Amino acid sequence: MAGSVSFALSSRIDARHVRMARAGLGLSVRDLAERAGVNKATIVRLEAGMPVRGATTEAVKAALEAEGACFYINDQGTICVSVPARK
């Protein structure tokens, strides 16, 4: 199909991934901070696109994945986040 785009699992996440996954999972900033073992202000900084340590980003990614989020990106930089359907 002409113009089709394929996505691959993303090994890295950015602010957009975090915002979309957190919203899709119905988590508050506090919920995500607790699950990732970081301060609420760290989540706010990460979602604002401000720099945070790589280990912090990985902890947030792991916490979101533990809740069922999957992160995708294509070669043009378009991102997609998949979360489980709510019951």
C-alpha positions in Angstrom: 0.0 0.0 0.0 1.5 3.3 -1.0 2.1 5.7 1.8 1.9 3.1 4.5 3.9 3.6 7.6 5.3 0.9 9.9 6.1 1.4 13.6 8.6 -0.5 15.7 8.9 -0.9 19.4 10.8 2.1 20.8 13.7 1.4 23.2 13.6 5.1 24.4 10.7 7.3 25.4 10.3 11.0 25.5 7.9 13.5 27.1 5.2 12.8 24.5 5.3 9.1 25.2 5.0 9.6 29.0 2.1 12.1 28.7 0.2 9.8 26.4 0.8 6.6 28.3 0.0 8.2 31.7 -3.2 9.7 30.3 -4.2 6.4 28.6 -3.6 4.4 31.7 -5.6 6.9 33.8 -2.7 7.5 36.1 -2.1 10.7 38.0 1.3 12.3 38.2 1.5 11.0 41.8 0.5 7.5 40.8 3.2 7.3 38.2 5.8 8.9 40.5 5.0 6.3 43.2 5.2 3.4 40.7 8.5 4.6 39.2 10.0 5.5 42.6 10.6 9.1 41.8 9.4 12.5 43.0 6.2 14.0 41.5 8.3 17.0 40.3 10.4 14.7 38.3 7.4 13.4 36.3 6.3 17.0 35.7 9.8 17.9 34.4 10.0 14.8 32.2 6.5 15.5 30.7 7.6 19.1 30.1 10.5 17.9 28.0 13.1 19.0 30.6 16.2 16.9 31.1 16.2 14.1 33.6 18.7 11.4 34.3 18.6 8.4 31.9 18.1 6.0 34.8 15.0 8.1 35.8 13.5 7.9 32.3 14.1 4.1 32.3 12.4 3.8 35.7 9.4 5.7 34.4 9.3 3.6 31.2 9.4 0.4 33.2 6.6 1.6 35.5 4.4 2.4 32.5 5.2 -0.9 30.8 4.3 -2.7 34.0 0.9 -1.1 33.7 0.6 -2.4 30.1 1.9 0.5 28.0 3.9 -0.2 24.8 5.8 2.4 23.0 6.3 2.7 19.2 8.1 5.0 16.8 8.7 5.1 13.1 11.7 6.3 11.1 10.1 9.8 10.6 9.8 10.2 14.4 6.1 9.7 14.7 5.2 8.1 18.0 2.4 5.9 19.1 1.5 4.6 22.5 -0.6 1.5 23.1 -2.4 0.9 26.4 -4.8 -1.9 27.4 -8.5 -1.2 27.0 -10.2 -0.1 30.1 -12.8 -2.5 31.5 
